[in-house]
Amino acid sequence: MEELLCDAALRGDLESLREIIAKNNYILDKVLLGCFKGKNPLHVATSTGEAEFVLKLLEIKPKLAEVIDAELGAALHIASANGDLKIVEALVEFSPEMCMARDRDGNNPLHIAAMKGKVDVLKKLVETCPLAAQVILDRGDTILHLCVKYNQLASLLLLLEMIRDPEFVRSKDANGNTILHIAVFGKRFEIIKHVLIRTEIFVNEINGAGWTAMDLYFFVQNRSDLEEVDVHIKKVLRATGAKRRGQMAVITPSPRGKEVMQTLMVVSSLFATMAFQVGVNPPAGVWQDDSEEHLAGKAILAYKYPKSYSCFLYFNTVGFLLSSCLILFLLMVSVQLPKRRGGWVMLVMSLLTIMTTAFAYTYSIIVVSPKHMIAVTNTILVSVILWALMMILLAVLYVANHERARPKKNRETMFKLKGIKLEPPIRP
């Protein structure tokens, strides 16, 4: 009986299906329970494109749409791979949640449709379950990564129109690659062009190996005989401000450098804290009472060894300011202004925090130092003021560099000005 049912599914024979069901009302229940010896008839009918047979099976037993084969996945996976829109519409009508089902490779039906370039099916699936389009695979790939890897431009354009999430578009895979990195590595010129035109992806993003898209271009440019394609890719990348990592005006840490940055942040913060504490509480302490020779609250060392105390203040202040510079520099690099919401606020608050701490340190030095050390304290005050002005100038220059590094808002106009021919957008 199982063989007859599979044979009927293969041929799309509805009359045979009715006869089999009449003889054994529970044969489809055996499929659901895993007792069926043959292939799932729904999978078979889906594979052969027998839409009417599929619809009849679903009307009789809707739960068949949820059966997942160890090799083939769900029926929706098969219909998506085949691009059979009619069967896909029937399956999602009875079981829309199967859009989230995964096959043995971890792909859901939307991933399959995108890789195969079945645009009509993909559109229907995204409309049915938008969340399924943003499922991240185990290896970190998004559905956009798959479109680029399998060179499916029409699928990519459709998804870019339907998924309005800039952060998702800029997602990286397990190796830190954006869709732009993958497109450049695969020399997908049309995809590169449309990604740069239609998205706000960061053209100088760093991948896991510490490479930008331009670095990858130079790595693969001689990998094949496609010299004309190489020239076009280079021209488009340069038109959008793409640079090699060593040419970038704004330092962007590679993943390998992040651990070093964290260590430097901890060490510099420790030194800054030590310098602040030693400045506020000088060695040998402060006088506890007033007398003709000294005042309470003033540094003992300033009276006993005034020259040594002056040297101590200079060296301690230099150490404190250098540590503060390093902290601010590491904060500016790690904030990555164009990528973080509120990045400007974070930078301004960090700058104000460090500066107010520096002036608090200076005021503490002035308080604990006696009047005969006024020349030293004035020198330190002027130095801190000049240091603060220099920090503000550096922050302004850093912001200006980041503004130049931002993605261009109107890349189509820029391409035309550069003399790069743009074909009409490919519509799915």
C-alpha positions in Angstrom: 0.0 0.0 0.0 2.9 2.4 0.8 4.4 1.7 -2.6 1.1 2.4 -4.3 0.7 5.7 -2.5 4.2 6.9 -3.4 3.6 5.8 -7.0 0.4 7.8 -7.1 2.2 10.8 -5.7 4.9 10.5 -8.3 2.3 10.5 -11.1 -0.1 13.0 -9.4 -2.9 10.4 -9.7 -5.8 11.8 -7.6 -8.1 8.8 -8.4 -5.5 6.3 -7.1 -5.2 8.5 -3.9 -8.9 8.4 -3.3 -8.9 4.6 -3.7 -6.0 4.1 -1.3 -7.5 6.4 1.3 -10.8 4.5 1.0 -9.1 1.2 1.6 -6.9 2.5 4.5 -8.1 5.6 6.2 -5.0 5.7 8.5 -2.3 5.4 5.9 -1.4 9.1 6.1 -1.4 8.9 9.9 1.4 6.3 9.5 3.4 8.9 7.7 3.0 11.4 10.6 3.9 8.7 13.1 7.0 7.7 11.2 5.7 4.2 10.6 5.6 4.7 6.8 8.1 2.5 5.0 8.2 4.5 1.8 9.0 8.1 1.1 6.7 10.8 2.4 4.0 11.1 -0.4 3.9 14.9 0.1 7.7 15.1 -0.5 7.3 13.0 -3.6 4.5 15.0 -5.1 6.3 18.2 -4.3 9.5 17.0 -6.0 7.6 16.2 -9.2 5.6 19.4 -9.1 2.2 17.8 -8.8 0.4 20.8 -7.2 -3.1 19.4 -7.2 -1.9 16.2 -5.5 -0.1 18.2 -2.9 -3.2 20.4 -2.2 -5.4 17.3 -1.9 -2.9 15.7 0.6 -2.9 18.9 2.7 -6.7 19.1 2.7 -6.9 15.5 4.0 -4.0 15.8 6.5 -2.6 19.3 7.0 0.1 18.1 9.4 1.9 16.4 6.6 3.4 19.9 5.8 5.3 19.7 9.1 7.0 16.3 8.4 10.8 16.8 8.0 12.9 14.2 6.1 16.4 13.6 7.3 17.8 14.2 3.8 15.3 16.4 2.0 14.0 18.6 4.8 10.4 19.7 4.8 8.2 19.8 1.7 8.6 23.5 1.7 12.3 23.2 1.3 11.8 21.1 -1.8 9.2 23.4 -3.3 11.5 26.4 -2.6 14.4 24.7 -4.3 12.2 23.9 -7.3 10.7 27.4 -7.5 7.2 26.0 -7.6 5.2 29.0 -6.4 1.8 27.3 -6.5 3.0 24.5 -4.2 4.7 27.0 -1.9 1.6 29.0 -1.6 -0.4 25.9 -0.7 2.2 24.8 1.9 2.5 28.2 3.7 -1.3 28.5 3.7 -1.6 25.3 5.8 1.6 25.6 7.8 3.3 29.1 7.6 5.5 28.3 10.6 7.5 25.9 8.4 9.3 28.9 6.9 11.5 28.7 10.0 12.2 24.9 9.6 15.8 24.0 9.0 17.3 21.2 6.9 20.4 19.2 7.8 22.6 22.1 6.6 20.7 24.6 8.8 19.0 26.4 5.9 15.3 27.3 6.1 13.2 27.5 2.9 14.0 31.2 2.4 17.7 30.4 2.4 17.1 27.7 -0.2 15.1 30.0 -2.5 17.7 32.8 -2.2 20.6 30.4 -3.1 18.6 29.0 -6.1 17.5 32.4 -7.3 13.8 31.6 -7.1 12.7 35.2 -6.7 8.9 34.8 -6.8 9.0 32.1 -4.2 11.4 34.1 -2.1 9.1 37.1 -2.1 6.1 35.0 -1.1 8.1 33.4 1.8 9.4 36.8 3.1 5.9 38.2 3.0 4.6 35.1 4.9 7.4 35.1 7.6 9.7 38.2 7.6 11.6 36.9 10.6 12.8 33.9 8.7 14.7 36.1 6.4 16.8 37.3 9.3 17.8 33.9 10.7 21.6 33.7 11.2 23.1 30.4 10.1 25.5 28.5 12.4 28.5 29.7 10.4 27.4 33.3 10.8 26.0 33.7 7.3 22.9 35.7 6.7 20.6 35.2 3.7 22.4 38.2 2.1 25.7 36.4 2.4 24.2 33.4 0.6 22.9 35.5 -2.2 26.4 36.9 -2.8 28.2 33.6 -2.5 25.8 32.0 -5.0 25.9 35.0 -7.2 22.1 35.6 -7.1 21.8 39.3 -7.7 18.0 39.3 -8.3 17.5 37.6 -4.9 19.8 40.1 -3.2 18.0 43.1 -4.7 14.6 41.8 -3.6 15.8 41.2 -0.1 17.4 44.7 0.1 14.1 46.2 -0.8 12.1 44.0 1.7 14.5 44.1 4.6 14.7 47.6 6.0 17.3 46.9 8.7 20.7 48.6 8.1 22.4 46.7 10.9 21.3 43.4 9.4 22.6 44.4 6.0 25.9 45.2 7.6 26.1 41.9 9.4 29.3 39.9 9.4 29.8 36.2 9.0 32.0 34.0 11.3 35.1 35.3 9.6 34.1 39.0 9.9 33.1 39.4 6.3 30.3 41.7 5.2 28.5 41.0 1.9 30.9 43.6 0.3 34.0 41.5 1.3 32.4 38.4 -0.2 31.4 40.1 -3.4 34.9 41.5 -3.9 36.5 38.2 -3.1 34.3 36.5 -5.7 34.7 39.3 -8.2 30.9 39.8 -8.4 31.1 43.2 -10.1 27.3 43.7 -10.5 26.7 42.8 -6.9 29.5 45.1 -5.7 28.0 48.0 -7.7 24.4 47.5 -6.4 25.5 46.9 -2.8 27.4 50.2 -2.8 24.5 52.0 -4.5 21.6 50.6 -2.5 23.0 50.2 1.0 24.8 52.2 3.6 27.4 49.5 4.1 30.8 50.7 5.3 33.1 50.5 2.4 36.2 50.4 4.6 34.9 47.8 7.1 37.6 45.5 8.5 37.0 41.7 8.4 38.4 39.1 10.7 41.7 39.0 9.0 42.1 42.8 9.3 41.4 43.4 5.7 39.2 46.0 3.9 37.4 45.3 0.7 40.2 47.1 -1.2 42.8 44.8 0.5 40.8 41.8 -0.8 40.7 43.3 -4.3 44.5 43.5 -4.4 44.6 39.9 -3.0 42.4 38.4 -5.7 43.0 40.8 -8.7 45.5 38.4 -10.4 43.6 35.2 -9.5 42.0 34.9 -12.9 42.1 36.4 -16.4 39.2 38.7 -15.8 41.3 41.9 -16.1 38.5 44.0 -17.4 36.3 43.1 -14.4 39.2 43.9 -12.1 39.5 47.4 -13.6 35.8 48.0 -13.1 35.8 46.7 -9.5 38.8 48.9 -8.6 37.1 52.0 -10.2 33.9 51.5 -8.3 35.6 50.9 -5.0 37.7 54.0 -5.4 34.7 56.1 -6.4 33.1 55.2 -3.0 36.2 56.1 -1.0 37.5 52.5 -0.5 41.0 52.3 0.9 43.5 49.8 2.0 43.8 49.5 5.8 47.2 51.2 5.9 45.8 54.2 4.0 42.8 54.9 6.3 42.8 58.3 8.0 40.8 56.9 10.9 42.4 54.0 12.7 40.1 51.0 12.9 41.2 48.2 15.2 41.3 44.7 13.8 39.8 41.9 15.9 43.3 40.8 16.9 44.1 44.3 18.1 41.0 44.6 20.3 42.6 42.4 23.1 45.7 44.7 23.0 43.5 47.7 23.2 41.6 46.3 26.2 44.9 45.6 28.0 46.2 49.1 27.3 43.0 50.6 28.6 43.3 48.7 31.9 47.0 49.6 32.3 46.6 53.3 31.4 43.6 53.6 33.7 45.7 52.1 36.5 48.5 54.6 35.9 46.1 57.5 35.7 44.5 56.5 39.0 47.9 56.1 40.7 49.1 59.5 39.5 45.9 61.1 40.7 46.1 59.5 44.1 49.7 60.4 44.6 49.1 64.0 43.5 46.2 64.4 46.0 48.0 62.5 48.8 51.7 63.4 48.3 54.5 61.3 49.7 55.1 61.9 53.4 51.6 63.2 53.8 50.4 66.7 54.8 50.8 68.8 58.0 48.0 68.2 60.5 48.4 71.5 62.4 49.3 75.1 61.8 52.6 76.6 63.0 54.9 79.6 62.2 56.8 77.4 59.7 53.9 75.6 57.9 50.1 75.4 57.4 47.8 72.5 58.0 46.8 70.6 54.9 50.0 71.5 53.0 52.5 68.9 51.7 55.3 68.1 54.2 57.7 67.3 51.3 57.3 70.8 49.9 58.8 72.2 53.1 61.5 69.6 53.7 62.7 69.0 50.1 61.2 71.8 47.9 63.3 70.9 44.8 62.4 67.2 45.0 58.8 68.1 45.5 58.8 70.2 42.3 60.4 67.4 40.3 57.8 65.0 41.8 54.9 67.2 40.7 56.3 67.6 37.1 56.9 64.0 36.5 53.6 62.9 38.2 51.6 65.4 36.1 53.3 64.3 32.9 52.5 60.7 33.7 48.9 61.5 34.5 48.3 63.5 31.3 50.0 60.9 29.1 47.8 58.2 30.7 44.7 60.4 30.1 45.7 60.9 26.5 46.0 57.1 25.9 42.6 56.5 27.6 41.0 59.1 25.3 42.7 57.8 22.2 41.6 54.2 23.0 38.0 55.4 23.6 37.9 57.3 20.3 39.1 54.2 18.4 36.8 51.8 20.1 33.6 54.0 19.9 33.6 53.9 16.0 31.4 56.9 15.6 29.6 56.2 12.4 28.7 52.7 13.6 27.4 53.4 17.0 24.2 55.2 17.9 25.0 57.9 20.3 28.7 57.7 19.4 29.1 61.4 19.3 27.6 61.7 22.8 29.9 59.0 24.1 33.0 60.8 22.8 31.9 64.2 24.2 31.1 62.7 27.6 34.4 60.8 27.7 36.3 64.0 26.8 34.6 66.1 29.4 35.1 63.4 32.1 38.8 63.2 31.4 39.2 67.0 31.3 37.3 67.6 34.5 39.4 64.9 36.2 42.6 66.6 35.0 41.5 70.0 36.4 40.4 68.4 39.7 43.9 66.9 39.9 45.4 70.3 39.2 43.3 72.0 41.8 44.3 69.4 44.4 47.9 70.0 43.6 47.4 73.8 44.1 45.6 73.2 47.4 48.2 70.9 49.0 51.2 73.0 47.8 52.4 76.0 49.9 52.6 79.5 48.6 56.3 79.4 47.9 55.6 76.7 45.3 53.3 79.0 43.3 55.6 79.1 40.2 55.5 75.3 40.0 51.7 75.1 40.4 51.1 77.8 37.9 53.3 76.0 35.4 51.2 72.8 35.9 48.0 74.8 35.5 49.1 76.3 32.2 50.3 72.9 31.0 46.9 71.3 31.8 45.1 74.1 30.0 47.2 73.7 26.9 46.8 69.9 27.1 43.0 70.3 27.3 43.0 72.6 24.2 45.2 70.0 22.4 42.8 67.2 23.3 39.8 69.2 22.0 41.7 69.9 18.7 42.5 66.2 18.3 38.9 65.2 18.9 37.7 67.7 16.3 40.2 66.4 13.8 39.1 62.8 14.6 35.5 63.7 14.0 36.4 65.4 10.7 38.2 62.3 9.5 35.2 60.2 10.5 32.9 62.4 8.6 35.0 61.9 5.5 35.0 58.1 6.1 31.2 58.0 6.3 29.3 56.2 3.5 28.3 58.5 0.7 24.5 59.2 0.7 24.2 59.6 -3.1 26.5 57.1 -4.7 24.6 57.0 -8.0 25.4 60.7 -8.6 29.0 60.1 -7.6 29.3 57.2 -10.0 28.0 59.4 -12.8 30.4 62.1 -12.0 33.3 59.6 -12.1 32.2 58.5 -15.5 31.0 55.0 -14.4 28.1 53.7 -16.5 25.2 52.5 -14.5 22.6 50.1 -16.0 19.0 50.3 -14.9 18.3 48.5 -11.7 17.6 44.8 -12.1 14.1 44.2 -10.9 13.1 40.8 -9.7 
